[in-house]
């Protein structure tokens, strides 16, 4: 049985640095229960889960987070809340993820607490550099391909992935339309970590897809991310 003691920020950052596969999920992915998708996905190798469901009120989100927290703890995975650093402590989550139009990293950390991880979405090199300068723990790099989960957001393509592989000074996850068919190209461009939504959330067999995606990213050595930590 895993310990119920709240991990420190040092422990969480160590797990984050070792992470390879990040799943962004709604509370009812593909119309199924969260447990029906998340359990198999974690078994297949997902090691970071972001709960993102803007349709839920606070209590509904906390209810979904309780399910996700239990499953993540059993699997040793990190749980992140999208856009809700104010609920991190109540949810027992490991951190929060914010976008470019959300509260800045410093404000998100103040709301989430000093032991929480803070991630930020980036869409261009300047934003990636700013994420590091603001003290973010990790960044999303994308959307690599156009995706309906981010309508109106133009794809950045593989060029931004290549830039991140050379210039990023913090852990980062390529994200945006990544699936079994194109993950090899994303890894070839320099990504050692990827985040997905529909590829696993809509899959008939989430565990099998997670295993395929994780195997693809494990072919690339994890970078030091500018701080000497692999």
KAKACOR-V887312 format. One line per field, one symbol per residue. psi: psi as a letter, one per 40 degrees, with the letter a starting at -180 (. if undefined). A space follows every 50 residues. Layout:
psi: ???
//
This chain:
psi: hiiehhiidddddddddeidhhhhiidghfeiiddddddddddeehehhh hhgeeiidddddddddddddddddefiihihhegdeedddefieaihiad eiiiddddddddieeiihihhieidddddddddefidiihhahdiiheeg hehiieaeddddddddeheiiihhigfhaddeddddddeehehiiicddd deidgddddddddddddeehhhiefeeeh.
//
